[in-house]
Amino acid sequence: MTQQQEKCAGVLGGMGPDATVDFMNRLIRLVDAKEDNDHIRCIVDNNPKVPSRIKALFEGGKEDPAPCLMDMARRLEAWGADFLVMPCNTAHYYHEQIQSAVRIPVLDMIRLTARAARQKFPQLRKAGILATSATVRVGLYEKAFGELGIATLYPDEPDQAGLLALIKSIKAGQIGEPQRAALIATGRRVLEKGAQALVLACTELSVIAPQKDELPFVDASQALAEETFAIVKQGKATPPYPSADSLP
């Protein structure tokens, strides 16, 4: 594709800021660039003021993130984005509401990740999900993997509580070897429970992703970046556009 034909990606970001920067870095690394013009154009709303998805879905918070996310989507569309991506797993609980707010496609990172896992591990029958407790509670990955005939496994309750604490610590800027070691230890225990591969199903965990030889895993942020690259640089089709008649 010529640069004039390339699509522009709109990024609903800030959930959290480090996760958004990590996603952008992944997108940059996918491009075999010789100069600035070779890279992918993105319009990024790195908005850390989106109400907490964890509080809304797991901790009894009263503030609904959906209106803010829908407003971000409308603004990105108005600014010229051809399609939208959202590097936050838990926020995909609101995917349908966000899609209903715009006329451009909103990629579904959850389904993309499930399909990436099946492609990477063709014999996969049980996937271990490492995610926020809110993502676990609303069953986002159970549905996506269920569509592929793959079961999901989760950490035991103490490990899930520790994983949520780890995710919150990353949001607070604690990013280093102790955090990576904790993630790897939790992942290994989920593998011992019977998972054949793991999913880094929180983009905070993507920030401290293990090395490829440390755990068998797929990374949701990487799956989203690769799909974005394929759409922009390889001309891959985006999901069908919703009918304008369905918009509010």
Order of alpha helices (4+ residues) and beta strands (2+ residues): beta-alpha-beta-alpha-alpha-beta-alpha-alpha-beta-alpha-alpha-beta-alpha-alpha-beta-alpha-beta-alpha
